[in-house]
Amino acid sequence: MGNHPAPGGIAGRPSGRRCAPPLGRPLPPKENPGLFRQGKGRIRSPLVAEALSLVWLLLLPAALLALLALGFFFGLLLPRDFQVSRTLQLQKPMDEVFQVIRDFPSQPSWRKDLVQVESLPPREGKQVWRETYRGGKAWTLETTVETPPTLLQRTLLDHGGAPLGTWDFRLSPTPEGCWITLTERIRIPNPLSRFLGRYVLPRARRVEGFLRDLAESFGEKPVLE
């Protein structure tokens, strides 16, 4: 009684023929070299994947343009003239606060958004300077009204020197110190900018940021109204 070779082949080696699966179990499908699996149990052709990528590349710019057009349309419905006011109470006398807000060359030392201040030639005896903010944006401003220690008005100028808007600082005394109210009035010709300033990047953030930085420069906690 010795070992006998397995039917259809040499002993110890497979016969090379595929054994039939048990009854009721079909043969597994052969892999198609033109397909690849993506995720669990999903097979996708490289051509289909490339076509989908191309569709996304076309849809994204179209969606962006549609959003910009929608913002432009809604901006047409908004008024060109914008105004916002915020009030801050400080435990400092009016004279001291007034000197700080009128001293524009030193403001980069306490304003978080301001990087640089450059003095420009005066216009009709009035102070003119350029402020450069974080991100590289710059504006030219002019002191148009100065009545110490209750009122200071600064005008925002475009590149040609035409006024775009104003910042009004009004101070009033309190038993503990003073109130300071900052009002921004500005005209926004571009409808898309009006939409962004209303719903995406609220313009009140500049006024609020200035007053918060002012309070912190005096070592006080800012509470805006």
C-alpha positions as CSV (number, residue, x, y, z in Angstrom):
1,M,0.0,0.0,0.0
2,G,1.8,3.1,-1.2
3,N,1.0,6.7,-2.0
4,H,-0.8,7.2,-5.2
5,P,-0.6,10.3,-7.4
6,A,-3.6,12.6,-7.3
7,P,-5.9,12.2,-10.2
8,G,-5.0,14.5,-13.1
9,G,-1.5,15.4,-11.9
10,I,1.7,14.5,-10.1
11,A,1.6,13.6,-6.5
12,G,1.9,16.8,-4.3
13,R,1.2,19.2,-7.1
14,P,-2.1,20.7,-8.2
15,S,-3.5,19.5,-11.4
16,G,-3.6,23.0,-13.0
17,R,-7.2,22.5,-13.7
18,R,-9.7,24.7,-11.9
19,C,-11.8,22.7,-9.6
20,A,-15.5,23.1,-10.0
21,P,-17.1,25.1,-7.1
22,P,-19.6,23.4,-4.9
23,L,-23.1,23.2,-6.1
24,G,-24.9,26.5,-5.8
25,R,-21.8,28.7,-5.7
26,P,-20.9,30.4,-9.1
27,L,-17.4,31.1,-10.2
28,P,-16.0,34.5,-9.1
29,P,-15.9,37.0,-12.0
30,K,-12.6,37.6,-13.7
31,E,-11.0,41.0,-13.0
32,N,-11.1,43.3,-16.0
33,P,-7.7,45.1,-16.4
34,G,-9.5,48.1,-17.8
35,L,-11.3,48.6,-14.4
36,F,-10.2,49.5,-11.0
37,R,-11.8,49.3,-7.6
38,Q,-12.8,52.5,-5.7
39,G,-14.1,52.1,-2.2
40,K,-15.7,48.9,-1.0
41,G,-17.1,46.8,-3.8
42,R,-17.2,49.6,-6.4
43,I,-15.5,49.3,-9.8
44,R,-15.0,52.3,-12.0
45,S,-13.4,52.7,-15.4
46,P,-10.4,55.1,-15.6
47,L,-12.2,56.9,-18.4
48,V,-15.3,57.4,-16.2
49,A,-13.1,58.8,-13.4
50,E,-11.4,61.2,-15.8
51,A,-14.7,62.4,-17.2
52,L,-16.0,63.0,-13.7
53,S,-12.9,65.0,-12.8
54,L,-13.4,67.1,-16.0
55,V,-17.0,67.7,-15.0
56,W,-16.0,69.0,-11.6
57,L,-13.3,71.3,-13.1
58,L,-16.0,72.8,-15.3
59,L,-18.7,73.0,-12.6
60,L,-16.6,74.8,-9.9
61,P,-15.8,77.9,-11.9
62,A,-19.4,78.1,-13.1
63,A,-20.7,77.8,-9.6
64,L,-18.3,80.6,-8.5
65,L,-19.3,82.9,-11.3
66,A,-23.0,82.2,-10.4
67,L,-22.4,83.2,-6.8
68,L,-20.6,86.4,-7.8
69,A,-23.4,87.3,-10.2
70,L,-25.9,86.6,-7.4
71,G,-24.0,88.8,-5.0
72,F,-23.8,91.6,-7.6
73,F,-27.5,91.4,-8.2
74,F,-28.4,91.6,-4.5
75,G,-25.8,94.4,-4.1
76,L,-27.8,96.5,-6.6
77,L,-30.7,96.4,-4.2
78,L,-28.6,97.8,-1.3
79,P,-28.1,101.6,-0.8
80,R,-24.8,103.1,-1.8
81,D,-24.4,105.1,1.4
82,F,-23.5,103.1,4.5
83,Q,-23.4,104.3,8.1
84,V,-22.5,102.5,11.3
85,S,-21.9,103.9,14.9
86,R,-20.5,102.3,18.0
87,T,-20.0,103.9,21.5
88,L,-17.4,103.1,24.1
89,Q,-17.1,104.2,27.7
90,L,-13.6,104.9,29.0
91,Q,-12.3,105.6,32.5
92,K,-10.1,108.4,31.1
93,P,-10.7,112.1,30.8
94,M,-11.7,113.5,27.4
95,D,-8.5,115.5,26.9
96,E,-6.3,112.4,27.3
97,V,-8.5,110.3,24.9
98,F,-8.6,113.0,22.3
99,Q,-4.8,113.3,22.2
100,V,-4.5,109.6,21.6
101,I,-6.9,109.4,18.7
102,R,-5.5,112.5,17.0
103,D,-1.9,111.3,17.2
104,F,-2.1,109.1,14.1
105,P,1.7,108.5,13.7
106,S,1.7,106.5,17.0
107,Q,-1.4,104.4,16.3
108,P,0.5,101.4,14.8
109,S,1.8,100.8,18.3
110,W,-1.7,99.9,19.6
111,R,-4.0,99.2,16.6
112,K,-3.9,95.6,15.7
113,D,-4.9,96.1,12.1
114,L,-2.5,99.0,11.3
115,V,1.0,98.2,10.1
116,Q,2.4,101.6,8.9
117,V,1.5,105.3,8.8
118,E,3.1,107.7,6.3
119,S,2.7,111.4,6.5
120,L,1.8,113.1,3.2
121,P,2.0,116.8,2.1
122,P,-0.9,118.8,3.8
123,R,-3.9,119.9,1.7
124,E,-5.0,123.5,2.5
125,G,-3.2,123.3,5.8
126,K,-4.9,120.0,6.9
127,Q,-3.1,116.8,7.9
128,V,-3.0,114.1,5.3
129,W,-1.5,110.6,5.7
130,R,-1.6,107.1,4.3
131,E,-2.4,104.1,6.5
132,T,-1.3,100.6,5.5
133,Y,-3.2,97.7,7.0
134,R,-2.5,94.0,7.4
135,G,-2.9,92.3,4.1
136,G,-1.4,95.2,2.2
137,K,-4.4,97.4,1.7
138,A,-3.8,101.2,2.1
139,W,-6.0,104.2,2.5
140,T,-5.3,108.0,2.4
141,L,-7.0,110.1,5.1
142,E,-7.3,113.8,5.9
143,T,-8.2,115.6,9.1
144,T,-11.2,117.8,8.0
145,V,-12.6,118.9,11.4
146,E,-10.8,119.2,14.7
147,T,-12.5,120.7,17.8
148,P,-10.6,119.6,20.9
149,P,-11.6,117.7,23.0
150,T,-15.1,116.9,21.6
151,L,-15.0,116.3,17.9
152,L,-12.5,114.9,15.4
153,Q,-13.5,114.2,11.8
154,R,-11.3,112.3,9.3
155,T,-12.1,111.9,5.6
156,L,-11.2,108.9,3.5
157,L,-9.9,109.9,0.1
158,D,-9.6,107.9,-3.2
159,H,-6.5,107.9,-5.4
160,G,-7.5,111.2,-7.0
161,G,-8.2,112.9,-3.7
162,A,-12.0,112.8,-3.9
163,P,-13.8,112.0,-0.6
164,L,-15.2,108.5,-0.2
165,G,-16.4,108.7,3.4
166,T,-15.8,110.0,6.9
167,W,-14.9,108.8,10.4
168,D,-16.4,111.1,13.1
169,F,-15.2,110.8,16.7
170,R,-17.4,112.5,19.3
171,L,-16.5,112.7,22.9
172,S,-18.7,113.6,25.9
173,P,-17.8,113.7,29.6
174,T,-19.0,111.2,32.3
175,P,-18.3,111.2,36.1
176,E,-15.9,108.4,35.6
177,G,-14.3,109.5,32.4
178,C,-15.9,109.9,29.0
179,W,-18.0,108.4,26.2
180,I,-16.5,108.2,22.7
181,T,-18.8,107.5,19.7
182,L,-17.2,106.6,16.4
183,T,-19.4,106.9,13.3
184,E,-18.4,105.7,9.8
185,R,-20.1,107.1,6.8
186,I,-19.0,105.8,3.4
187,R,-20.2,105.5,-0.1
188,I,-19.8,102.1,-1.9
189,P,-20.3,102.4,-5.6
190,N,-19.6,98.7,-6.4
191,P,-22.7,96.5,-5.9
192,L,-20.6,93.4,-5.2
193,S,-18.6,95.3,-2.5
194,R,-21.9,96.4,-1.0
195,F,-23.1,92.8,-0.8
196,L,-19.9,91.6,0.7
197,G,-19.8,94.4,3.2
198,R,-23.4,93.7,4.3
199,Y,-23.4,89.9,4.5
200,V,-19.9,88.4,4.3
201,L,-17.4,90.9,5.8
202,P,-19.5,93.3,7.9
203,R,-18.1,96.8,7.7
204,A,-18.8,97.5,11.4
205,R,-15.8,95.3,12.2
206,R,-13.5,98.2,11.4
207,V,-15.2,100.6,13.8
208,E,-15.5,98.0,16.5
209,G,-11.9,96.9,16.1
210,F,-10.7,100.5,16.5
211,L,-12.6,101.1,19.7
212,R,-11.6,97.7,21.2
213,D,-7.9,98.5,20.5
214,L,-8.4,102.0,22.0
215,A,-9.8,100.6,25.2
216,E,-7.0,98.0,25.5
217,S,-4.4,100.7,24.9
218,F,-5.6,102.2,28.2
219,G,-5.7,98.8,29.9
220,E,-9.5,98.7,30.0
221,K,-11.9,96.0,28.9
222,P,-13.9,97.2,25.9
223,V,-17.7,97.2,26.2
224,L,-19.3,98.6,23.0
225,E,-22.8,99.9,22.6
